[in-house]
């Protein structure tokens, strides 16, 4: 059986791993009687840890938030993950947390065992970061937007679109989504009556927030995939579909489009882009027979390409 000090550390570690623990679960994990668990909880409280309890058969214990941040117990992998995350945040795309991240990292590395410091330093030494480009996001904006998503409070903000036009938006926020160096807010636009995505670096929040709202069903269960699809449509507005007279396996890796098998010797190719002429060149260089399904305008680009190739001198 663990001695009292070791058992207290083990108990604190368990309370930090999930939100609620029953007395029976803690007793089983620690190998002690429920009465001992109660005494250990009282010891943690006397040390300043806000351990809340609920009476009754279904009651249990929960480590709450206190006036001061209590020490955290991290295993090796968790400590390395936090250190790497702090170093990344110090050079990341969220403004306002670089200095704070460095201060927290200095405190953490000061108490890391030598073996873990070597792991973190080795990763940092042998990693080369490409300098970030593009705008960054204010940390306060992200935290306020996330809080509004959690509390189901309507947001009011000025939004600058890609053409530089600034408009007032009233939005029911749903989720923040990250992609590369960008943060996006997914929300229901109350004036346009539709789901929209907003670049977080283009949001200027107004105070106070709007009224609370009843959460809506998201546009798709996988919000990240929905954002990815929206961004693809914005970046590549033209969609073309071709019937290729070749098996999909033969063309795998030869095109950035989507291949869908249609039997043993045919497949459907879907391409997205902004230049129909370039899409005609791409499908022509696959060197297989094909038919244009849509858009019909693409056929003229292919005819023009064919005429140009036939008229070229060799």
C-alpha positions, -999 to +999 in steps of 0.1 A: +000+000+000+012+035-008+023+057+021+003+088+029+024+113+009+026+091-021-011+084-019-020+121-017+000+127-049-017+097-066-051+110-055-044+145-068-032+130-101-064+110-104-086+140-097-068+159-125-074+132-151-112+135-153-140+157-141-158+135-116-148+105-095-170+084-072-157+075-038-158+038-048-137+044-079-111+063-059-110+036-032-104+009-058-077+028-077-058+037-045-064+004-027-078+019+004-111+022+022-136+050+014-130+064+049-093+068+040-103+086+007-124+111+027-094+118+051-071+123+021-095+146+005-096+167+036-058+168+036-058+181+000-083+208+010-061+219+039-033+223+014-054+247-007-068+223-033-105+230-040-119+195-040-157+196-042-179+167-030-215+157-036-233+136-010-254+105-015-250+072-033-243+089-066-220+114-050-183+118-056-154+142-058-144+169-083-113+191-084-126+226-089-110+259-099-096+279-070-084+314-064-048+302-071-036+277-096-025+245-077+005+225-089-002+201-117+011+166-117+023+156-152+037+124-164+067+124-187+048+124-220+024+152-207+054+173-196+071+170-230+039+178-248+033+209-227+069+221-232+067+216-270+033+233-271+046+263-253+076+267-276+053+264-306+029+290-291+058+314-286+063+315-324+027+308-335-001+326-352-019+339-320-007+373-309-004+384-273+007+351-258+043+349-270+059+364-239+035+346-216+044+313-233+081+319-228+076+327-191+056+295-186+081+275-206+110+289-184+091+278-152+084+243-166+119+237-179+133+247-146+117+218-129+119+192-157+141+162-150+173+163-170+162+134-192+130+153-203+149+186-208+172+167-233+142+154-252+126+188-255+159+205-264+167+178-290+134+183-307+139+221-307+175+219-320+167+196-349+135+213-360+136+241-386+105+264-387+095+283-419+088+319-409+051+325-405+034+347-431+001+363-432-019+380-404-021+367-368-050+365-344-054+383-311-055+358-282-083+379-266-105+376-297-101+338-297-108+334-260-139+357-262-152+339-293-147+305-276-165+316-245-194+328-266-195+294-283-196+277-249-222+300-234-244+302-265-242+340-266-247+359-299-216+378-311-217+413-326-186+422-346-173+442-375-161+419-402-137+429-430-141+406-461-115+398-487-124+429-507-118+451-477-155+459-471-164+463-434-198+452-422-216+446-389-224+410-383-248+394-357-238+357-354-246+327-333-211+312-329-208+274-331-171+264-333-136+277-339-117+257-366-080+259-374-065+252-408-028+258-413-020+294-401-057+304-401-085+304-375-121+303-387-153+309-368-183+288-379-216+305-370-252+311-380-255+346-395-287+361-379-292+386-407-283+365-437-301+334-422-274+310-432-243+293-419-211+312-426-173+310-419-154+340-408-116+345-407-108+352-370-081+378-379-108+398-397-131+400-367-133+431-345-156+423-316-181+447-302-192+448-265-214+436-250-224+403-266-259+398-279-286+377-262-283+339-255-297+315-282-307+279-285-280+260-303-288+249-338-279+217-356-245+224-374-245+224-412-227+190-411-217+167-382-181+171-391-177+209-389-140+208-399-148+189-431-175+214-438-151+243-435-126+225-457-153+221-484-163+258-481-127+270-484-121+248-514-152+262-532-140+298-525-104+291-537-114+269-566-148+280-579-149+259-610-158+222-607-153+198-636-163+161-639-149+137-665-157+101-674-123+084-678-120+052-698-094+037-675-094+020-641-090+043-612-060+023-599-040+031-631-044+068-625-039+069-588-012+095-579-013+111-614-039+137-606-048+160-577-085+154-584-108+129-569-111+095-586-142+074-581-142+038-596-171+030-620-163-006-627-131-023-639-123+000-668-139+033-660-138+060-633-151+094-625-126+123-621-136+155-603-113+185-606-116+219-589-098+250-601-102+286-613-089+282-648-109+260-672-081+260-698-056+247-673-081+219-663-083+209-699-046+206-701-045+185-669-070+159-681-055+158-716-021+149-702-035+118-684-032+101-718-065+082-716-098+085-734-124+106-716-157+124-719-166+158-704-196+156-682-196+191-669-193+220-674-201+219-711-181+251-716-150+230-709-154+212-742-145+244-761-113+248-741-104+212-751-112+218-787-090+250-787-062+230-771-065+203-797-064+228-826-034+245-811-015+212-808-024+201-844-013+235-858+020+235-840+052+228-860+073+198-850 
